[in-house]
Amino acid sequence: MKCYIQRKWGYVMKIGVCVSNEKLKFEKFPMKLLQKLFNKSTPDWSNKFIEVLELYKLDYCKIFIDKDDWINMVKQCDVLIWKPKFMGPMSSSFFKEKVFFIQYVLGKRIYPNFETIWHFDSKIAQKYIFDNSNIKTPKTYVIFDYNEAISKSMTIKYPIVLKKSNGAGSANVKLIKNKIQFQKVIIKEFIFRRIMANILKFGIDPFGYVYFQEFIKDNKRDLRINIIGDRYAVGFWRENRRNDFRASGSGKIDYTREIPKEVIEYCARISKENKFDSMAYDVLFKDGDFVIIEMSYGFVDKAFYNASGYYELDEDGRVSNFIARNTWPQELWIKWLKDNHYKI
């Protein structure tokens, strides 16, 4: 299959769509019975990317990024598009390594770029960006020292929201109501972990940390803002779970409530200043203003598609137009790539 975009001056640009994990093939019983289940259990964004490339009449080739000879395949392309099929702690670590290698060693343009994904599934890494860029967030603490953690437990205001650095859909998120609860967590994380590491000698990392944020009360929902490139945005509200303070992963999405344009433009500015290709921001409201609690490269494309339309942004990152139609994020990725490929 040919694989190119034709530039105005005749240059042929090759586009590669990275495909993660080909469909499994089993020859013998009983594994053959599981083949269908395994092959449809996780959605693959590459199929939708291919549909959009064909819609725009852009030729492409598939790059089977999980095979041993992936480097040779990547070298044949100028631009690569990759949304991994699996995004757990292990898979995302390999994903980050490959994106870094493709972008900085092979010198290829890849969507998303390394700036977008190096902090994926690490709330701690995101905090570094938030602090450095003076982004409006709840008071957030990351402590790697037992003595400091105990000291902080004596002075902070409760309740607090305790989180693990990784996890999506409100996984590993817990409300801590008082000092006693928090100190139990600190002892488990720093002391018990070291004891078990010394007993078992291997299999447990003795390194500990606590990550926690101030609790922002009186929020019945959060606002999800998705920014693609520097030109497109989609927003929707997520209602809290029943009798819970958490909205992420609730599945209760409200597409009818108005989206504040100033929040869209604020998130768009964060993306532009940090060179993010695609980012989803989780927003809460405090004392008449808004705060960013988390951001993530990974998000559910179906929830994005179900929004009534998307916003177009001008060169200054301001909302300039609203396109009222359901649109897959993969289409906006490709549209942004197409509109900007002369700059690549």
PyMOL commands that set and color helices and strands:
alter all, ss='L'
color gray80, all
select helices_A, chain A and resi 31-40+45-55+70-75+89-105+114-117+123-132+146-153+179-200+261-274+301-305+329-343
alter helices_A, ss='H'
color red, helices_A
select strands_A, chain A and resi 5-6+12-13+15-19+61-64+79-81+109-111+140-143+160-163+173-176+210-214+221-228+232-239+253-254+278-286+289-296+310-313+319-323
alter strands_A, ss='S'
color yellow, strands_A
deselect
rebuild
show_as cartoon
